[in-house]
């Protein structure tokens, strides 16, 4: 069994989509939710699906290895970032090489880096009159949005699209592709 931990800072719509997708899967399960935000709605989603969760502080994440201990104690094989806004520390990257992935709401390398998340990305895409946007799923390294790209999917943007319209199109791509890409990566790594 491949056990996944999801790291999320916000509402957790992608996390819930993943939980539902893997609910009946015999080879992959969402085992744990980690959040750096005690008010994040993703924690309610974890409770609703009887998934263990852990809320942590910046000190716990960066200055000691409690997170790593918790991951190991729960036999976590793979980490998925789904709306998680902090840079992943080196010790986690070293412990989980090519086993931490992130989804970004734009076509990297455009609109990536610190501060480029959520509506900030969609506003920038609209402001620059882009004709397309999309998602990028990538491995995580020690820089924001710079890890090797695994997958991208595009959607057209019209000149009348608001940032909210762009967000809706991008979310649809996230929900469609993210679970399938995770499943493919995990099954490929095991073979």
NORQUIJO-V94301 format. One record per residue. N is the residue number from 0. RES is the residue in one small letter. OMEGA is omega as a letter, one per 20 degrees, with the letter a starting at -180 (NA if undefined). NEAR is the number of other ideal C-beta (glycine too) atoms within 12 Angstrom. D_CENTER is the distance of its C-alpha to the mean C-alpha in whole Angstrom. Layout:
# NORQUIJO-V94301
N_RES_OMEGA_NEAR_D_CENTER / N_RES_OMEGA_NEAR_D_CENTER
This chain:
# NORQUIJO-V94301
0_x_r_18_20 / 1_x_r_28_17 / 2_x_a_27_15 / 3_x_r_41_12 / 4_x_r_42_10 / 5_x_r_50_7 / 6_x_a_48_7 / 7_x_a_43_7 / 8_x_a_30_10 / 9_x_a_29_11 / 10_x_r_22_12 / 11_x_r_36_10 / 12_x_r_30_10 / 13_x_r_43_8 / 14_x_a_45_8 / 15_x_r_33_12 / 16_x_r_33_11 / 17_x_r_44_10 / 18_x_a_36_13 / 19_x_a_21_15 / 20_x_a_28_15 / 21_x_a_31_15 / 22_x_a_17_18 / 23_x_a_11_21 / 24_x_a_23_20 / 25_x_a_11_22 / 26_x_a_20_20 / 27_x_r_29_16 / 28_x_r_31_15 / 29_x_a_46_13 / 30_x_a_33_15 / 31_x_r_37_13 / 32_x_r_46_11 / 33_x_r_44_11 / 34_x_r_40_12 / 35_x_a_31_14 / 36_x_a_26_15 / 37_x_r_15_18 / 38_x_a_14_18 / 39_x_a_31_15 / 40_x_r_23_15 / 41_x_r_41_12 / 42_x_r_31_15 / 43_x_r_22_17 / 44_x_r_30_15 / 45_x_r_30_15 / 46_x_a_18_19 / 47_x_a_17_20 / 48_x_r_27_18 / 49_x_r_15_20 / 50_x_r_33_17 / 51_x_r_25_18 / 52_x_a_34_16 / 53_x_r_32_16 / 54_x_a_26_17 / 55_x_r_33_17 / 56_x_r_18_19 / 57_x_r_16_18 / 58_x_a_13_21 / 59_x_a_21_20 / 60_x_a_31_17 / 61_x_a_20_19 / 62_x_r_13_22 / 63_x_a_16_23 / 64_x_r_21_21 / 65_x_a_22_21 / 66_x_r_35_17 / 67_x_r_28_18 / 68_x_a_17_21 / 69_x_r_27_19 / 70_x_a_32_17 / 71_x_r_19_20 / 72_x_a_17_22 / 73_x_r_25_19 / 74_x_r_17_19 / 75_x_a_33_16 / 76_x_a_29_15 / 77_x_a_40_12 / 78_x_r_41_9 / 79_x_r_50_5 / 80_x_a_44_3 / 81_x_a_44_2 / 82_x_r_38_5 / 83_x_a_37_6 / 84_x_a_27_9 / 85_x_r_27_11 / 86_x_a_27_12 / 87_x_a_36_12 / 88_x_a_28_16 / 89_x_a_19_18 / 90_x_r_22_19 / 91_x_r_34_15 / 92_x_r_25_15 / 93_x_a_17_18 / 94_x_a_22_18 / 95_x_a_30_15 / 96_x_a_21_16 / 97_x_r_22_14 / 98_x_r_30_12 / 99_x_r_41_9 / 100_x_a_44_7 / 101_x_r_44_4 / 102_x_a_49_5 / 103_x_a_45_7 / 104_x_r_43_10 / 105_x_r_45_13 / 106_x_r_31_15 / 107_x_j_30_15 / 108_x_r_19_17 / 109_x_r_22_18 / 110_x_r_35_16 / 111_x_r_28_14 / 112_x_a_19_15 / 113_x_r_14_15 / 114_x_r_16_15 / 115_x_r_26_14 / 116_x_r_31_11 / 117_x_a_30_12 / 118_x_r_26_16 / 119_x_r_23_17 / 120_x_a_35_15 / 121_x_r_33_17 / 122_x_r_25_20 / 123_x_r_25_20 / 124_x_r_37_20 / 125_x_a_28_23 / 126_x_a_17_25 / 127_x_r_19_25 / 128_x_r_15_26 / 129_x_r_28_24 / 130_x_r_17_25 / 131_x_r_24_21 / 132_x_r_40_18 / 133_x_a_35_15 / 134_x_r_40_11 / 135_x_r_37_10 / 136_x_a_39_8 / 137_x_r_32_9 / 138_x_a_33_10 / 139_x_r_37_10 / 140_x_a_24_13 / 141_x_r_18_15 / 142_x_r_20_15 / 143_x_r_25_13 / 144_x_a_35_11 / 145_x_a_23_14 / 146_x_a_29_13 / 147_x_a_21_15 / 148_x_r_26_13 / 149_x_a_29_13 / 150_x_r_30_13 / 151_x_r_26_14 / 152_x_a_30_15 / 153_x_r_22_18 / 154_x_r_30_19 / 155_x_r_19_23 / 156_x_r_29_23 / 157_x_a_17_27 / 158_x_r_13_29 / 159_x_a_11_29 / 160_x_r_25_25 / 161_x_r_18_24 / 162_x_r_26_20 / 163_x_r_17_20 / 164_x_r_23_21 / 165_x_r_40_19 / 166_x_a_29_16 / 167_x_r_21_17 / 168_x_a_31_17 / 169_x_r_43_14 / 170_x_r_31_12 / 171_x_r_23_15 / 172_x_r_34_13 / 173_x_a_40_10 / 174_x_a_25_11 / 175_x_a_22_14 / 176_x_a_29_12 / 177_x_a_43_9 / 178_x_a_34_11 / 179_x_r_24_13 / 180_x_r_31_12 / 181_x_r_42_10 / 182_x_a_29_14 / 183_x_r_21_16 / 184_x_a_30_14 / 185_x_r_30_15 / 186_x_r_17_18 / 187_x_a_15_19 / 188_x_a_21_19 / 189_x_a_15_21 / 190_x_NA_8_24
